[in-house]
Amino acid sequence: MKQPKDKRLVAVYTDIGRGHPNYLDSTLRAVEHRLDKLPKYIKITSVFEISRGMSLFGWKTIRRIYRSGAQGGLVSSLYNKARGPRSNGSRKNKAIRVLGKSLHKYFEGYEGVVLVAHPILAHILGQACRVYYIHGEIASPLEFDFSRSEKIFVPLQETADAFISGGIPGDNIVVTGLMLEPELASKTDLIKAERLDRLEAGETATIGFYNSGAYPKSHVWQIIEGAEHILKKNLGNIVISCGSEKRQFERFKSALSQYGPTTNAESFEKGESRVLLQHHKDRQELTLQEIDLLPDIDLAVMAAHERTNWTLALQLPTIFLKPNIGNFAPMNYEYACQHATVFPYQEGHITEALDKFIVAWREKDDILKKTDAEYDPGGCYQAADIIIRAID
């Protein structure tokens, strides 16, 4: 593959899951908004395009492990341990050398900025390139050594403090504010106000269920169980973001077929169906579908390793699906429980959490009126401005 020596910035995706890639998506869209369009001196690629031989095999294996690790049981336990700080042994270092071989060759002699949103890429390339690492999560697990990154973008001061305590140089860290999708950044107050208006008016609640990028089986079945519970008892309207895989869409469509689900947002908003299924094979297009309807959502049901910024920036009442997947989810969950309205539940009892929300909604409970928490939602624009200055 031709080296990118004529490019000022190369954005490298892992294209595994949704969480990390979405932060890179959002930051690049913020750059595009600032410049009207992405200039030709910015290149977008992925580890799967760059890698060859054993490196490519390694990345494909990581992708399989990610999907397997989200399915629960022993495999999930092993996946969580493999990503944890105690996994920094020689076996992990050998694996990283294999994964990084093609990347190091590709970027040999490159003097521009390499933009990444996964800590493993910041670890691999930090010694060889000018890495700008987007750490969009509130959680701060030190899974990999990204201390050599030239810039580390984090959403909150608490995240920065945790990294500094773990040995990351403070001079390299930039606190940006929440890495919310840029299309939402200027709308947070309006979205909160409209939700409160629906609450006070006694309108029927709309509940959004969001499938995560690894499609954990336990989460998928809980989404179906929760949606059926709401629909069967006529407790509210349902939006399900099925994910980018066609088979996930077909699974939800089949499971809820008796309720006449639609894929047409306009039909759903007119009340012609109580169930809207969102699906698109392109990750960014699906995200844009989600955020287009997000102002209408009164409760989000989702994994704690993705989309937690919605809970905080929009003060959006949330049920976080169990079990937690990976090392980010428990930290995100704990922070959200302390700073937002979260309805916890014991694994296997999601309907109890849904019932608690419905009671609170119908009684116009004060816990649903918490909109005073102030977070800067413009993290992607803040990062974009710094990136643009660096490559201008």
KENUTOR-488809 format. One line per 10 residues: their letters; for each residue x, y, z of C-alpha. Coordinates in Angstrom, 1 decimal. Example, Ala and Ser with C-alpha at 12.3 -4.5 7.8 and 13.67 -1.06 7.14 Angstrom:
2
as> 12.3,-4.5,7.8 ~ 13.7,-1.1,7.1
//
This chain:
392
mkqpkdkrlv> 0.0,0.0,0.0 ~ 1.3,3.4,-1.0 ~ 2.8,5.4,1.9 ~ 0.9,8.7,2.8 ~ 3.8,11.1,2.6 ~ 1.7,13.7,0.7 ~ -0.9,13.7,3.4 ~ -0.9,16.1,6.4 ~ -3.2,13.8,8.5 ~ -4.0,10.2,8.4
avytdigrgh> -7.0,8.9,10.4 ~ -6.7,5.2,11.2 ~ -9.7,3.2,12.2 ~ -9.8,-0.2,13.9 ~ -13.4,-0.7,12.5 ~ -14.1,-3.0,15.4 ~ -17.4,-2.4,17.2 ~ -19.0,1.0,17.4 ~ -17.7,2.9,20.4 ~ -14.1,3.8,19.5
pnyldstlra> -14.8,4.2,15.7 ~ -17.8,6.5,16.5 ~ -15.5,9.0,18.3 ~ -13.3,9.2,15.2 ~ -16.4,9.5,13.0 ~ -17.6,12.4,15.1 ~ -14.3,14.2,15.3 ~ -13.8,14.0,11.5 ~ -17.4,15.2,10.9 ~ -16.5,18.2,13.2
vehrldklpk> -13.4,18.9,11.1 ~ -15.6,18.7,8.0 ~ -18.1,21.1,9.5 ~ -15.4,23.6,10.3 ~ -13.8,23.4,6.8 ~ -17.0,22.8,4.9 ~ -15.5,19.6,3.5 ~ -12.6,17.3,4.3 ~ -9.5,18.5,2.4 ~ -7.6,16.2,0.1
yikitsvfei> -4.6,16.3,2.5 ~ -6.5,14.2,5.0 ~ -6.5,10.5,4.4 ~ -8.9,8.0,6.0 ~ -8.0,4.4,6.3 ~ -8.2,1.4,8.6 ~ -5.9,-1.3,10.0 ~ -7.6,-3.8,7.6 ~ -6.6,-1.7,4.6 ~ -3.0,-1.2,5.8
srgmslfgwk> -2.1,-4.6,7.2 ~ -0.7,-7.5,5.4 ~ 0.2,-11.1,6.3 ~ 0.3,-12.0,10.0 ~ -0.6,-8.4,10.9 ~ -3.9,-8.7,9.0 ~ -4.5,-12.1,10.4 ~ -4.0,-10.7,13.9 ~ -6.5,-7.9,13.4 ~ -9.1,-10.3,12.0
tirriyrsga> -8.5,-12.4,15.1 ~ -9.0,-9.4,17.4 ~ -12.2,-8.7,15.7 ~ -13.4,-12.3,16.2 ~ -12.3,-12.1,19.9 ~ -14.2,-8.9,20.3 ~ -17.4,-10.4,19.0 ~ -16.9,-13.7,21.0 ~ -16.0,-11.7,24.1 ~ -19.4,-10.0,24.1
qgglvsslyn> -21.4,-13.2,24.1 ~ -21.2,-13.8,27.9 ~ -20.0,-16.7,30.0 ~ -16.4,-17.9,30.0 ~ -15.4,-16.3,26.7 ~ -16.6,-12.9,27.9 ~ -14.7,-13.3,31.2 ~ -11.5,-14.2,29.3 ~ -12.0,-11.2,26.9 ~ -12.3,-8.8,29.8
kargprsngs> -9.2,-10.1,31.5 ~ -7.2,-9.9,28.2 ~ -8.0,-6.2,27.9 ~ -7.3,-5.5,31.5 ~ -4.1,-3.9,33.0 ~ -2.9,-7.2,34.3 ~ -2.6,-8.6,30.8 ~ 0.6,-6.5,30.1 ~ 2.8,-9.6,29.9 ~ 5.2,-10.9,27.2
rknkairvlg> 2.4,-12.6,25.3 ~ 0.5,-9.4,25.0 ~ 3.7,-7.5,23.9 ~ 4.3,-10.2,21.2 ~ 0.8,-9.8,19.9 ~ 1.1,-6.0,19.7 ~ 4.4,-6.4,17.7 ~ 2.6,-8.6,15.2 ~ -0.4,-6.2,15.0 ~ 1.9,-3.3,14.5
kslhkyfegy> 4.3,-4.6,11.9 ~ 2.5,-3.4,8.8 ~ 1.5,-0.2,10.5 ~ 5.1,0.7,11.4 ~ 6.1,-0.1,7.8 ~ 3.3,2.0,6.4 ~ 4.1,5.1,8.5 ~ 7.9,4.8,8.2 ~ 9.3,8.3,7.7 ~ 5.8,9.9,7.9
egvvlvahpi> 5.9,13.4,9.5 ~ 2.2,14.3,9.6 ~ -0.4,13.7,12.3 ~ -1.9,10.2,12.8 ~ -5.3,10.4,14.3 ~ -6.6,7.4,16.2 ~ -9.5,6.6,18.6 ~ -8.4,3.2,20.1 ~ -5.7,2.9,22.8 ~ -4.1,-0.1,21.1
lahilgqacr> -3.3,2.1,18.0 ~ -2.0,4.9,20.2 ~ 0.2,2.3,21.9 ~ 1.5,0.8,18.6 ~ 2.1,4.0,16.8 ~ 3.1,6.3,19.7 ~ 6.8,5.5,19.4 ~ 6.9,6.0,15.6 ~ 4.5,8.8,14.7 ~ 2.9,12.1,15.9
vyyihgeias> -0.2,10.4,17.3 ~ -3.3,12.3,18.3 ~ -5.4,10.0,20.4 ~ -9.1,10.6,20.9 ~ -10.1,9.0,24.2 ~ -13.8,9.8,24.0 ~ -14.9,7.7,27.0 ~ -15.3,9.0,30.6 ~ -13.8,5.7,31.8 ~ -10.0,5.7,32.2
plefdfsrse> -8.7,2.1,32.2 ~ -5.0,2.0,31.4 ~ -5.2,-1.0,29.1 ~ -2.3,0.1,26.8 ~ 0.6,2.5,27.1 ~ -0.5,5.6,25.0 ~ 1.8,8.0,27.0 ~ 3.9,8.8,23.9 ~ 0.9,10.3,22.1 ~ 1.5,13.9,21.2
kifvplqeta> -2.1,14.8,22.1 ~ -4.6,12.9,24.2 ~ -8.1,14.2,24.0 ~ -10.3,13.4,27.0 ~ -13.9,14.5,27.8 ~ -13.6,15.4,31.5 ~ -11.0,16.6,34.1 ~ -11.8,13.5,36.1 ~ -10.6,11.4,33.1 ~ -7.4,13.5,32.8
dafisggipg> -6.7,13.2,36.6 ~ -7.0,9.4,36.5 ~ -4.6,9.2,33.6 ~ -2.1,11.5,35.2 ~ -2.3,9.4,38.4 ~ -1.5,6.4,36.2 ~ 1.7,8.0,34.8 ~ 0.4,9.7,31.6 ~ 2.1,13.1,31.1 ~ -0.3,15.9,31.9
dnivvtglml> 1.2,18.2,29.3 ~ -0.1,15.8,26.6 ~ -3.7,15.7,27.8 ~ -6.4,18.1,26.5 ~ -9.7,18.2,28.3 ~ -12.2,18.9,25.5 ~ -15.6,18.4,27.0 ~ -17.9,15.4,26.2 ~ -17.2,13.9,22.8 ~ -20.9,14.2,21.7
epelasktdl> -21.8,13.8,18.1 ~ -21.3,17.3,16.6 ~ -24.8,17.4,15.2 ~ -26.1,17.4,18.8 ~ -23.7,19.8,20.4 ~ -25.8,22.9,20.0 ~ -29.1,21.2,20.7 ~ -28.6,19.8,24.2 ~ -30.6,22.4,26.1 ~ -33.5,22.2,23.6
ikaerldrle> -33.6,18.4,23.7 ~ -33.8,18.5,27.5 ~ -36.5,21.1,27.5 ~ -38.6,19.3,25.0 ~ -38.4,16.1,27.0 ~ -39.6,18.0,30.2 ~ -42.5,19.5,28.2 ~ -43.6,15.9,27.2 ~ -43.3,14.8,30.8 ~ -45.4,17.7,32.1
agetatigfy> -48.0,17.3,29.4 ~ -48.5,13.6,30.3 ~ -47.5,12.4,26.8 ~ -46.8,8.7,26.2 ~ -43.1,8.0,26.7 ~ -40.9,6.9,23.8 ~ -38.2,4.4,24.8 ~ -35.1,3.9,22.7 ~ -33.3,0.6,22.7 ~ -29.7,0.6,21.3
nsgaypkshv> -27.9,-2.5,20.2 ~ -24.2,-2.3,20.8 ~ -21.5,-2.9,18.1 ~ -20.6,-6.4,19.4 ~ -24.3,-7.5,19.5 ~ -24.0,-9.3,22.9 ~ -26.6,-12.1,22.9 ~ -27.7,-11.3,26.4 ~ -28.2,-7.7,25.5 ~ -30.2,-8.5,22.4
wqiiegaehi> -32.6,-10.8,24.2 ~ -33.1,-8.2,27.0 ~ -33.9,-5.6,24.3 ~ -36.5,-7.9,22.9 ~ -37.8,-8.8,26.3 ~ -38.0,-5.2,27.3 ~ -39.7,-4.0,24.1 ~ -42.3,-6.8,24.2 ~ -43.0,-5.9,27.9 ~ -43.7,-2.2,26.9
lkknlgnivi> -45.8,-3.1,23.9 ~ -47.8,-5.9,25.4 ~ -48.8,-3.6,28.3 ~ -49.2,-0.6,26.1 ~ -46.8,1.4,28.2 ~ -45.1,3.4,25.5 ~ -43.7,3.6,22.0 ~ -40.5,1.9,21.0 ~ -37.4,2.8,18.9 ~ -34.8,0.1,18.4
scgsekrqfe> -31.5,0.8,16.7 ~ -30.7,-2.7,15.5 ~ -27.1,-2.2,14.4 ~ -25.5,-2.3,11.0 ~ -25.8,-6.1,10.4 ~ -28.8,-7.2,8.4 ~ -29.3,-10.3,10.5 ~ -29.7,-8.2,13.6 ~ -32.4,-6.2,11.9 ~ -34.2,-9.3,10.8
rfksalsqyg> -34.0,-10.7,14.3 ~ -35.8,-7.7,15.9 ~ -38.2,-7.5,13.0 ~ -39.2,-11.2,13.4 ~ -39.4,-11.0,17.2 ~ -41.7,-8.0,17.2 ~ -43.6,-8.8,14.0 ~ -47.0,-9.0,15.7 ~ -46.7,-5.3,16.6 ~ -46.3,-4.2,13.0
pttnaesfek> -42.8,-2.5,13.2 ~ -41.9,0.1,10.6 ~ -38.6,1.4,9.3 ~ -40.2,4.7,8.2 ~ -39.5,7.5,10.8 ~ -42.3,9.7,9.4 ~ -44.8,6.9,9.7 ~ -43.7,6.3,13.3 ~ -43.9,9.9,14.2 ~ -47.5,10.1,12.8
gesrvllqhh> -48.5,7.2,15.1 ~ -49.1,4.7,12.4 ~ -46.8,2.2,14.2 ~ -45.6,2.0,17.8 ~ -42.3,0.4,16.8 ~ -39.6,1.9,14.7 ~ -36.6,-0.2,13.7 ~ -33.5,1.7,12.7 ~ -30.9,0.0,10.5 ~ -28.2,0.9,8.0
kdrqeltlqe> -25.2,-1.1,6.9 ~ -23.1,2.1,7.2 ~ -22.1,2.9,10.8 ~ -22.2,6.6,10.4 ~ -25.5,6.6,8.5 ~ -27.0,4.6,11.3 ~ -25.6,7.0,13.9 ~ -27.2,9.9,12.0 ~ -30.6,8.1,12.1 ~ -30.2,7.6,15.8
idllpdidla> -29.4,11.2,16.6 ~ -32.0,12.6,14.3 ~ -34.7,10.9,16.5 ~ -32.9,11.3,19.8 ~ -34.8,14.5,20.7 ~ -38.0,12.3,20.9 ~ -36.5,9.7,23.3 ~ -37.5,9.8,26.9 ~ -35.6,6.8,28.1 ~ -32.5,5.1,26.6
vmaahertnw> -31.8,1.4,27.1 ~ -28.2,0.7,26.1 ~ -24.8,-0.7,27.0 ~ -22.6,1.3,29.3 ~ -19.6,0.9,27.0 ~ -21.3,3.0,24.3 ~ -23.3,6.2,24.1 ~ -22.8,7.2,27.8 ~ -22.2,10.7,26.6 ~ -25.9,10.9,25.7
tlalqlptif> -26.9,10.1,29.3 ~ -24.7,13.0,30.7 ~ -24.9,15.7,28.0 ~ -28.7,15.3,27.5 ~ -29.4,14.2,31.1 ~ -31.3,11.4,29.4 ~ -32.8,8.8,31.8 ~ -31.1,5.5,31.1 ~ -31.2,1.8,31.8 ~ -27.7,0.3,31.2
lkpnignfap> -27.9,-3.3,29.9 ~ -26.3,-6.0,32.0 ~ -23.7,-7.6,32.0 ~ -21.1,-4.9,31.5 ~ -18.8,-5.7,28.6 ~ -15.1,-4.8,28.7 ~ -13.3,-2.5,31.1 ~ -14.8,0.8,30.1 ~ -18.4,-0.2,31.0 ~ -18.1,-0.5,34.8
mnyeyacqha> -16.4,2.9,35.1 ~ -18.9,4.6,32.8 ~ -21.7,3.0,34.7 ~ -20.5,4.1,38.1 ~ -19.9,7.7,36.9 ~ -23.4,7.9,35.2 ~ -25.1,6.5,38.3 ~ -23.5,9.3,40.4 ~ -24.2,12.1,37.9 ~ -27.4,11.3,36.0
tvfpyqeghi> -30.8,9.5,36.2 ~ -30.1,5.8,35.9 ~ -32.5,2.9,36.6 ~ -30.4,0.0,37.9 ~ -31.6,-3.6,37.9 ~ -30.4,-7.1,38.7 ~ -29.4,-9.0,35.6 ~ -32.3,-10.9,34.3 ~ -34.9,-8.4,35.6 ~ -34.9,-5.6,33.0
tealdkfiva> -38.7,-5.3,33.1 ~ -38.5,-4.2,36.7 ~ -36.4,-1.2,35.7 ~ -38.7,-0.4,32.8 ~ -41.7,-0.5,35.2 ~ -39.9,1.9,37.6 ~ -39.3,4.4,34.8 ~ -43.0,4.2,33.6 ~ -44.2,4.8,37.1 ~ -41.8,7.8,37.5
wrekddilkk> -42.9,9.1,34.1 ~ -46.6,8.9,34.8 ~ -46.2,10.5,38.3 ~ -43.9,13.2,36.8 ~ -41.3,12.3,39.4 ~ -38.7,14.9,40.2 ~ -35.9,12.3,39.4 ~ -36.9,12.8,35.7 ~ -36.5,16.6,36.0 ~ -32.7,16.6,36.7
tdaeydpggc> -31.4,18.8,33.9 ~ -29.2,21.1,35.8 ~ -25.9,19.2,35.3 ~ -23.7,21.2,33.1 ~ -21.3,19.5,30.7 ~ -19.6,21.0,27.7 ~ -21.0,19.0,24.8 ~ -18.5,20.4,22.2 ~ -15.6,18.0,22.7 ~ -15.4,17.0,19.1
yqaadiiira> -15.3,20.6,17.9 ~ -12.7,21.4,20.5 ~ -10.5,18.5,19.3 ~ -11.2,19.4,15.6 ~ -10.0,23.0,16.1 ~ -6.7,21.8,17.6 ~ -6.3,19.2,14.8 ~ -6.9,21.8,12.1 ~ -4.4,24.2,13.6 ~ -1.8,21.4,13.8
id> -2.1,20.5,10.1 ~ -2.8,24.0,8.6
//
